[in-house]
């Protein structure tokens, strides 16, 4: 009767490790500034910057970014992410270089996302 001693598999969550990693990354992601791109209509795109420290004036940074790159932009209040800077066009490299040169963020604390 050793056939009855078969163990019944328990519920296996394949994303348990990823979720555990996300919770640790979420706590550590506060240290990073994320620069992302979102595709709009056709060739139009939107660059978003999130994760800047709250002590910085988002409106002043946005004003300098708009003047430097000749594009339009806005500061959006997101309930989950906080304040996010949005710029027209693909400005990922420009924004990361600007933030490093202005001394706002170190280069190793910037993560560039997108295609």
NORFENCOR-V961300 format. One record per residue. RES is the residue in one letter. PHI is phi in whole degrees, 0 to 359 (* if undefined). Layout:
res=RES phi=PHI
res=RES phi=PHI
This chain:
res=X phi=*
res=X phi=287
res=X phi=292
res=X phi=281
res=X phi=273
res=X phi=286
res=X phi=279
res=X phi=274
res=X phi=294
res=X phi=272
res=X phi=294
res=X phi=249
res=X phi=259
res=X phi=291
res=X phi=259
res=X phi=298
res=X phi=292
res=X phi=294
res=X phi=293
res=X phi=294
res=X phi=292
res=X phi=293
res=X phi=293
res=X phi=289
res=X phi=290
res=X phi=293
res=X phi=290
res=X phi=276
res=X phi=289
res=X phi=296
res=X phi=279
res=X phi=258
res=X phi=255
res=X phi=260
res=X phi=246
res=X phi=238
res=X phi=236
res=X phi=236
res=X phi=279
res=X phi=254
res=X phi=272
res=X phi=59
res=X phi=269
res=X phi=285
res=X phi=217
res=X phi=225
res=X phi=256
res=X phi=242
res=X phi=237
res=X phi=226
res=X phi=101
res=X phi=291
res=X phi=293
res=X phi=290
res=X phi=285
res=X phi=279
res=X phi=274
res=X phi=297
res=X phi=293
res=X phi=289
res=X phi=296
res=X phi=298
res=X phi=300
res=X phi=293
res=X phi=297
res=X phi=297
res=X phi=289
res=X phi=291
res=X phi=256
res=X phi=54
res=X phi=220
res=X phi=261
res=X phi=192
res=X phi=205
res=X phi=253
res=X phi=247
res=X phi=267
res=X phi=255
res=X phi=296
res=X phi=270
res=X phi=265
res=X phi=85
res=X phi=277
res=X phi=229
res=X phi=268
res=X phi=243
res=X phi=233
res=X phi=283
res=X phi=88
res=X phi=271
res=X phi=246
res=X phi=301
res=X phi=291
res=X phi=298
res=X phi=295
res=X phi=296
res=X phi=295
res=X phi=296
res=X phi=296
res=X phi=288
res=X phi=293
res=X phi=283
res=X phi=80
res=X phi=282
res=X phi=221
res=X phi=281
res=X phi=299
res=X phi=285
res=X phi=259
res=X phi=251
res=X phi=243
res=X phi=258
res=X phi=249
res=X phi=130
res=X phi=279
